[in-house]
Amino acid sequence: MSNPDRNRTRRRRPQAKRGKTASPNQQTTTGTGESPGQLATDVDWPKLSVAGLVVLATFVWAYWPTLVNLVSAWDREPVVPLALFFLYARRDAFPGVKSGLAWPGLALIALSIAIRTFGARYYVDAIDGWSILVWVAGVVWLLGGWRVLWWSAPSIAFLWFMIPLPFRVERWLSLPLQRIATKISCAGLQCFGQPAISEGNTILIGDFHLEVEQACSGLRIFVGIVALAFAYIILVKRAWWERALLLLSVIPIALIANSTRIIATGLLNQWVSGEAAHKFTHDVSGYVMIPFAAGLFALVLWYLGNVMREVELVDIGEIARREAVEP
């Protein structure tokens, strides 16, 4: 008789290939060999630091007239410090510096030079300012690599808010904002019992003529609210529809803030004095309206947080099993 054990097929367990196994505590490395959030060990940091200083000195020398104009135009808006703060807030996602230079970054630097040449040819100062963003992106790509450029892209894009709009674009946006602000402010003054009548961009309150000029259109408040919304989207993770609602709320918030400023000016002239109204318009409102608009923006965020609350999913079967096991 044949042994049945001989007819049986022996199954062998597949053996793992010999090699080093990763320990549970070992960090995952990126394609460049660095761990996320860490710097590369094979980077020549002295040479990279010298290259960065040379590039910075070249930038200041080339863009000095443009930088002076930007500082004089936006002396109250801390755009650059906020952009640097965004980098600090997202430091945990820093991908690490690539060893060597990423030469494709020179293409962006060449593009910035072409953009600046075009702006100088047609005397458009805003284009000269916009070329700074492309230049910064090219330098970051050149010195840090593509991953660092992608990580710093929100901060680079935020620098757009430090560049004033071209005169034609500003006037094109200001005219409809002036008309809307005049209508809303006139209706608001009537709600306070004032005999307000609007004629064009002028509000007549008795013998007082309140001119809603281009500087009072609210365009600057609108840009400031867009910057606040952009900053919140960068710092806080929200669903896409919540981000869309935040961006859509910018327009009504800017209109409400600007109309409140005009209404306050008219009421101060009627209830206090014309000097108080003039002082509020030219000295105080610039510091008050942006925080006021930020408060309205915070109300929108509070409302969205209460409409869609996060709830914890509970497994009823698991709870029932736990109660059954417990004495």
LINBELFEN-V751204 format. One record per helix or strand. SS is the DSSP state (alpha for helix, beta for strand). FROM is the first residue (numbers start at 0). LEN is the number of residues. Records with the same first field share a line. If there is no record, write none. Layout:
SS=FROM-LEN, FROM-LEN
//
This chain:
alpha=3-4, 44-29, 78-11, 90-3, 104-17, 124-20, 145-17, 166-25, 213-3, 218-17, 239-32, 273-34, 315-10
beta=28-1, 34-1, 195-4, 201-4, 207-4
//
